[in-house]
């Protein structure tokens, strides 16, 4: 990406841009303690983070895919989970594209015969890793509402019947977490078929799923439960550093199991836990170590059985130790207290 200009309050500032970082000279600005707003103009084709290309049906699309620290390839941000902010996206795109992003849509205006402007606003501070925009041909459906919160499905038009069917379960999942953990933090939930490299990416209130998550057979329920659990654990309550990602992934793994238990009975959780226990033991024999490993420098290598299944088992053992009533009371208090301490 090529930076064209950096300014603040109408004052053009000098800067340098190298090695994926912008260094801004502040000497031209007043020295009083104050909030400084920078305007950064830039252009180019992102190396990563914004995935541009054809989908499985040959249609071109643009999908943010930030996790873990790939957002800085297309957004001028502090690309770290401790940096949370509200966010606005204003997208000028050809008419045939629909645009989805974090928050609620505040404007859609036709600006010419061939182009339109779409603006989305998210007022709740969220980490950069889950800031996202999707620009593609979409079919959309309101799957339902939970306590007034719209639950939407955004899928490719070529598989809209299957997609609407598979993603409709998201309403039931949202109701479970909203009731059992604490109030949902956002004003909408969109489930989006996309070009993410991950199975699912828990972007705040705008979850992206891989293209083949849609089969028309209802096979995405566990994945949807995992990504929706992240709306509480990872998005609303966010780890302070990458190495504590087990607080996101371990919680999402176990709470997806709790949803399945609630929906299909205790035997379903028993089966899930037994399978995950085997995975944990097999992994440990080859990779002895703890859930928290601060020696890892390649962030992608944080996503291991330790981070998901073993961390989930920590919660399973805690629940067994303290009992269901104390466990749920503790989870609700933990979530609300940590949420209050965050931006």
MOBELWO-V751344 format. One record per helix or strand of 3 or more residues. SS is the DSSP state (hx for helix, st for strand). FROM is the first residue (numbers start at 1). LEN is the number of residues. If there is no record, write none. Layout:
# MOBELWO-V751344
SS;FROM;LEN, SS;FROM;LEN
This chain:
# MOBELWO-V751344
st;2;7, st;11;3, st;15;4, st;21;4, st;39;5, st;50;5, st;60;5, hx;71;3, st;84;11, st;98;4, st;104;7, st;115;13, hx;128;3, st;133;4, st;139;8, st;149;7, hx;157;11, hx;170;11, st;188;7, st;206;5, hx;211;3, hx;221;9, hx;242;3, hx;246;19, hx;266;21, hx;299;4, hx;306;17, hx;324;18
